[in-house]
Amino acid sequence: MLKIEGLTLHYGQSQILQGIDMEAATGKVTVITGTNGVGKTSLLKAISGTHPRSGGQMWLDGEEIGRVPSHVLAHKGIGYVPQGRMIFPLLTVKENMETAYACLPKSEHFIPDEIYELFPILKDFIGRRGGDLSGGQQQQLAIARAMLTKPKLLLLDEPTEGIQPNIIQQIGRVIEYLRDKGDMAIILVEQYFEFAYGLADHFYVMKRGAVTASGAKGEIAKERLMAEVSV
């Protein structure tokens, strides 16, 4: 579903990503791992168009994608749940989800029952303002909003950060459900190693803005992966 070759990214004069090559397959969870500050979030920003990549090529579902802004990539099928969730605090839960309609034809401007089945709390709190939700509830809302865009590729940046254990388990079940549906590729950046390892089909290990190892789960020893995320 996703293929990138030689992707680079700069913040001003500083080069953050050093020629990344990677792929993410439909129906699989691809985990990007590494210690803090190695460029994982920057890579998701480059893929989503949130921060324009400096160089390299990217293909989505076989189509080469130029350096276009994030709203164009959202229309093409890239859903992004950023670190920090980026919920609109003064909009209601329903209004937050309705912002996804910008990517959909008018005939699809509705919230399917599937969303409420996966995240029942959103139905209960439909009229509550996003800023009044707990961190775990905001994370559920952010994932639901991304799902509503019907992505071919779903990017998740630290979805368990600051979340209570019962919500982490629920988010894990949602990711498994989305993977098993088989109609989207999922890229997961996650510091909670056991959570990521349990979901992963394929790993990319990053260090200093470059991929230093990659392989399917089982091809890279679990102990090595754990060492790569240890400070």
C-alpha positions in Angstrom: 0.0 0.0 0.0 2.8 2.4 0.9 6.4 2.4 -0.5 8.9 5.1 0.1 12.5 5.4 -1.3 15.2 7.8 -0.2 12.9 10.0 1.9 14.7 12.9 3.5 13.3 15.7 5.7 14.8 18.9 7.0 13.9 21.3 9.8 15.6 24.5 8.6 19.2 23.6 8.0 19.1 20.4 10.1 18.5 17.1 8.3 16.2 14.9 10.4 15.6 11.9 8.1 18.5 10.3 6.2 17.1 8.6 3.1 14.4 6.3 4.5 13.3 3.2 2.5 10.3 1.4 3.8 7.0 -0.4 2.8 3.7 -1.0 4.6 1.4 -3.7 3.3 -2.4 -3.8 3.4 -3.8 -5.9 6.2 -0.5 -5.6 8.2 0.7 -3.5 11.1 4.1 -2.0 10.5 5.8 -0.8 13.6 8.4 1.9 13.6 10.5 1.7 16.8 13.6 3.3 18.3 14.4 5.6 21.2 13.1 9.1 21.6 14.4 11.7 19.1 15.4 9.3 16.3 12.9 10.7 13.8 9.8 8.4 14.1 7.3 11.2 14.5 9.1 13.2 11.7 8.7 10.2 9.4 4.9 10.1 10.0 4.7 13.8 9.4 6.5 13.4 6.1 4.3 10.5 5.0 1.1 12.5 6.0 2.3 15.7 4.4 2.1 17.5 7.7 5.8 18.5 7.2 6.9 18.5 3.6 9.6 15.9 2.8 12.8 17.4 1.3 13.5 14.5 -1.1 12.7 11.0 -2.0 9.8 9.2 -3.7 6.5 7.9 -2.3 3.9 5.6 -3.7 0.4 5.0 -2.3 -1.5 2.1 -3.7 0.7 2.1 -6.7 0.3 5.9 -7.5 3.4 8.0 -7.2 2.7 10.9 -4.8 4.5 14.2 -5.2 5.2 16.7 -2.4 1.7 17.7 -1.8 0.0 19.1 1.3 -1.6 17.0 4.0 -5.2 17.7 2.9 -4.5 16.3 -0.5 -3.0 13.2 1.0 -6.0 12.8 3.3 -8.2 12.8 0.2 -5.9 10.2 -1.4 -6.4 7.9 1.6 -3.9 8.7 4.3 -5.4 8.9 7.8 -3.2 10.4 10.6 -3.7 10.2 14.3 -0.9 12.5 15.6 0.9 12.4 18.9 -1.1 14.6 21.3 -4.3 13.7 19.4 -5.1 17.3 18.2 -8.7 17.3 19.1 -10.6 20.5 18.6 -11.3 21.4 22.3 -14.3 23.7 21.8 -16.1 21.4 19.3 -18.4 18.6 20.5 -17.5 15.0 19.9 -19.9 14.9 17.0 -18.5 18.0 15.5 -14.9 16.7 15.8 -15.9 13.6 13.9 -17.7 15.6 11.3 -14.5 17.4 10.4 -13.6 14.1 8.6 -16.4 14.8 6.1 -14.1 17.1 4.2 -12.5 13.9 2.7 -15.9 12.3 1.8 -18.6 12.7 -0.8 -21.8 14.3 0.5 -23.5 10.9 0.3 -21.2 9.6 3.0 -21.6 12.4 5.5 -22.8 10.3 8.4 -21.2 8.4 11.3 -21.5 4.6 10.8 -22.7 2.4 13.6 -19.2 0.7 13.4 -17.7 3.7 15.1 -20.0 3.6 18.1 -19.6 -0.2 18.3 -15.8 0.2 18.6 -16.0 3.3 20.8 -19.3 3.2 22.8 -18.1 6.2 25.0 -18.3 8.5 21.9 -22.0 7.8 21.6 -22.6 8.5 25.3 -20.6 11.8 25.0 -21.7 12.8 21.6 -22.6 16.4 22.7 -19.7 16.9 25.1 -16.9 19.2 24.1 -13.6 17.6 23.0 -11.6 19.5 25.6 -13.7 18.1 28.4 -12.8 14.5 27.6 -10.1 12.5 29.4 -6.9 11.7 27.5 -8.1 8.2 26.7 -11.5 9.4 25.5 -9.7 12.0 23.3 -7.5 9.2 21.8 -10.6 7.2 20.9 -12.1 10.3 19.3 -8.9 10.9 17.3 -8.9 7.3 16.0 -12.6 7.4 15.2 -12.1 10.7 13.3 -9.3 9.2 11.2 -11.4 6.1 10.5 -14.2 8.2 9.2 -12.0 9.3 6.3 -11.9 5.7 5.1 -8.1 5.6 4.9 -6.1 3.2 2.8 -3.2 3.9 5.2 -3.6 4.7 8.9 -0.7 6.4 10.7 -0.8 6.1 14.5 1.7 8.1 16.6 2.0 6.9 20.2 -1.6 6.0 20.7 -1.1 4.7 24.2 0.8 7.7 25.5 -0.7 8.9 28.8 -3.7 6.4 28.5 -5.1 4.3 31.3 -4.6 0.5 30.9 -8.2 -0.4 30.1 -8.3 2.1 27.2 -4.9 0.8 25.9 -6.5 -2.7 25.7 -9.5 -1.3 23.8 -7.2 0.6 21.4 -5.3 -2.6 20.8 -8.5 -4.5 20.0 -9.5 -1.8 17.5 -6.1 -1.9 15.8 -6.4 -5.7 15.5 -10.0 -5.3 14.1 -8.8 -2.8 11.5 -5.9 -5.0 10.5 -8.0 -8.1 10.2 -10.5 -6.3 8.0 -7.7 -6.4 5.4 -8.5 -3.1 3.6 -5.9 -0.8 5.0 -2.2 -0.7 5.9 -1.4 0.5 9.5 1.8 2.2 10.6 2.3 2.3 14.3 4.9 4.4 16.2 4.8 3.2 19.8 7.1 3.4 22.8 5.1 0.8 24.8 7.1 -2.2 23.6 4.8 -5.1 24.6 1.8 -3.4 23.1 3.6 -2.8 19.8 5.2 -6.2 19.7 1.8 -7.9 20.2 0.3 -6.1 17.2 3.3 -6.0 14.8 3.6 -7.9 11.6 6.8 -6.0 10.5 9.4 -3.8 12.2 11.5 -0.9 11.2 14.2 0.1 13.7 15.3 3.8 13.5 18.4 5.4 14.9 19.6 9.0 14.2 17.1 9.5 11.4 17.9 6.3 9.5 16.5 2.8 9.3 19.1 0.5 10.9 17.2 -2.8 10.7 13.9 -4.1 9.4 12.1 -7.4 9.1 9.0 -9.4 9.8 8.3 -10.3 13.5 10.4 -13.3 14.2 13.1 -12.3 11.8 14.6 -9.8 14.3 15.1 -11.2 17.8 12.7 -9.8 20.4 15.7 -9.1 22.7 17.3 -7.0 20.0 14.2 -5.0 19.4 13.8 -4.4 23.2 17.4 -3.2 23.3 16.8 -0.8 20.4 14.1 1.1 22.4 16.0 1.2 25.6 17.8 4.4 26.5 
